Amino acid sequence: MIDRRSHLRRIVEVEIPVLLIVLFAIGPYAWMMITSIKPSAEISQWPVRYWPDQPTLQHYRDLLARTTFSGNMRDSFIVALGASALGLAVSIPAAYAFSRFSFAGRRLLMTQFLVINMFPIVLIIIPLFVLMRRFGLLDTHLGIVLGHSTFAIPFSIWMLTSYMNAIPRELDEAARIDGASRLQALRFVIMPVVMPGVVTTGIYIFVTSWNEYLFAMMLSGQSVRTVTVALQLFIGEFTVQWGLLTAGGTLIAIPVTILFLFVQKRLVSGLTSGAVKS
Amino acid sequence: MTTASPSAAALRTAATPYLFLAPALLVTLAVVLVPVAQTVWMSLHDYILYRPQNVPFIGLGNFTRLLKDEVFWISLWNSAWWIVLVVGLQFALGLGAALLLNQSFWWRGLARSLIIIPWALPSVIIGLTWTWMYDFNVGVLNDLVLRLGLVDKPVPWLAQPTTSFYAIVLALVWQGFPFFAVTILAGLQTIGQELYEAADIDGATRFQRLRLVILPSIADVIMTALLLRTIWVANSLDVILVMTGGGPGYATHTLPLYAFLKAYSGMEFGYGSALALVLTALLLVVVFAYVRRAAKDLGR
C-alpha cells in the first residue's frame, strides 16, 4: 500500500515533469523530421495535420537531385575533418608543454588561449575576411578550416591539457629515464593513455565545425559552401518549401546528434573539470 | 662527434616547451591576434569596403558616432535584456531538469540522453525549425495555442515587434538549457549520499535540503556554467540572424548582430569594428571572472 503510493508519487513528481521536459527537448527536432516526410499538400494543410497520411521520401530525393546539397555535405565533411586534424595536430604538443613543463610565461600563455576562446566572433570575423581575401583563401576549404581553428585550437588545448594532467607524471618520467626523448615520451607513453580524450576532443571539434555558420558564410563562396550556409540560402531560394528545408535539416542533424550523444559524457567531465571534483 | 657545450644543452632544454607550443601559437597569432589588432586599427579609421583607396584616420570618430547612434543604444539594451532572460531561463530550466534527472526511475538513462539533443544542433537548424513552428499560416505553434484556446486568431510571432524578441528567446532557451542540465547534473552526482541522509536525520524539508545542502555543494559548478553561458549568449548572433535578421525594425537587434550587420551588409568595417570592440570591452568583466576561476587549476 505504502509502496504503491510512493510509486504513484514518483510518477507524479518525477516522471511526468521529466516527460514534459523531454518532450520540450525533442519536440522541435521531431517536428522537423515529421515535416520532412510529409507530402507537400499535407505540409500546407490547415488545421495542422500532426502525423503524415502518406509518408514520403520525395523531399529527400528532390533535395539530392535538384540542389547542390550532396556537394555541400562533402564540403562540410572536408572542412570539419580538416578543422579536427589541424586543431589536434597543433594542440597535442601544446597541451603536452602546458601539462609537463614549467616555463616562463606558462600561465600567461594558457590564459591567453582561454581568453581568445571568449572573444566575440564579430571581433575576429571582419578582419579575417579581409585577410583571407588578400591571401586568396576565400572560397577554399583551407580558408574555412583556418576560420574554425580560431575556436578549435583554444578549446582543444584546454581539453587536452586537462586530460593530460590526469595522467601521472611518473609514467613519462620512467620512459625518460629509459632514454626516451620528449617526443618519444609523448608519442609512445602519453598518447595511448590520452587517446579517449583526443577522440572526444576531435569529435567535438568536428561537430562544432560542421554546425558552424558565421565563419562558413563569410569565408565561403560559389565553389566551397558548407551545409549550414547552403540550407540558409535555400530558405531564400525555395521560399516556403518546408519539405525540402526540413529534409535538409534532418540530413545535417542526424550525424552530429549521433556523434554528440557518443561523446557527451566524457565531454562534460572535460569541460567542467576543476569545477566538478570527481 | 662534437658534444654541445653545457650552456647550449641548457638552452635547448629551456627552449623545448616553446617548440612544442610554436605551431599552436603561430596559427592563433595569424587567425586571432592579427585580426584583433586589425579590428582595433579599423575602428580608428573610416574604413568602407568598397572604397579601399580612401581610408582616412578619424581617431575616436567611430566611437563618438556610436554614442549618438540610436540603434546602438537599442541594441545595447536588447542585449542586456536578452542575456538576463536567456541565461536566467536556461539556468532555471536546466537546474530543474538536473534535479529531476538525479532521481531514480527506470528510463532515466534514456531521458538523460534525449535531453541533450538541442545542444548538438547547429544554430541554422534551430533557427529554421523554430521559424517553421512559428509560421503564421501553417505553423504548429499557432495550431496548438488555437486548439488550447489561448488565442482566438493566429499570431504572427516573428513578424510583430511585441512578440519577435520573446519568440527568439524561447528558441535560445531550448537550445541552451541542456548545457546547464548536464553540467549541474555532473555536479549533483558528486554530492555524497551521507549529506542527504544527514539532512533527513535533521528533519530538513525538501526545500531546505535544496537551499542548504544541494545548492551550496554545487555553487562552484553553477557559477562556472553561468559565466561560460553568459559569454556565449552575449556573443551569439547566428540564431537571430537566421530567424529575423534583427527585425522587424530593430526589435531583435543585439550588439553583436548590429556590429555584424554594419560590417556585412553595410560594408562599414570601421564602424562595425568599433561596435565589436565596445561589446568586447563590456564583456571583459565577465571574461575576467571566468578566467580567474578557470586559472585556479593552472598551478596544478
Interface residues (C-beta under 8 A of the other chain):
Chain A: R10 V14 E15 P17 V18 I21 V22 F24 A25 I26 P28 Y29 W31 M32 T35 I43 S44 Q45 W46 P47 V48 Y50 L86 A89 V90 S91 P93 A94 Y96 A97 F98 F101 F103 R106 R107 L109 M110 T111 F113 L114 V115 I116 M118 F119 P120 I121 V122 L123 I124 I125 I126 P127 L128 V130 L131 L146 G147 S149 T150 I153 P154 I157 W158 S162 N165 R182 V207 W210 N211 E212 Y213 L214 M218 T228 L231 Q232 I235 W242 L245 T246 G249 I252 A253 V256 T257 L259 F260 L261 Q264 V268 S269 L271 T272 S273 G274 A275 V276 K277 S278
Chain B: A14 T16 P17 Y18 F20 L21 P23 A24 L25 V27 T28 A30 V31 V32 L33 V34 P35 V36 Q38 T39 M42 L93 G96 A97 L100 L101 Q103 F105 W107 A111 S113 L114 I115 I116 I117 P118 W119 A120 L121 P122 S123 V124 I125 I126 L128 T129 W130 W132 M133 D135 N137 V138 G139 V140 D143 L146 R147 W174 F177 P178 V182 T183 A186 G187 T190 D220 V221 M223 T224 A225 I231 A234 N235 L237 D238 L241 V242 P256 A259 F260 A263 Y264 F269 G272 S273 L275 A276 L277 L279 T280 L283 V287 Y290 V291 R293 A294 A295 K296 D297 L298 R300
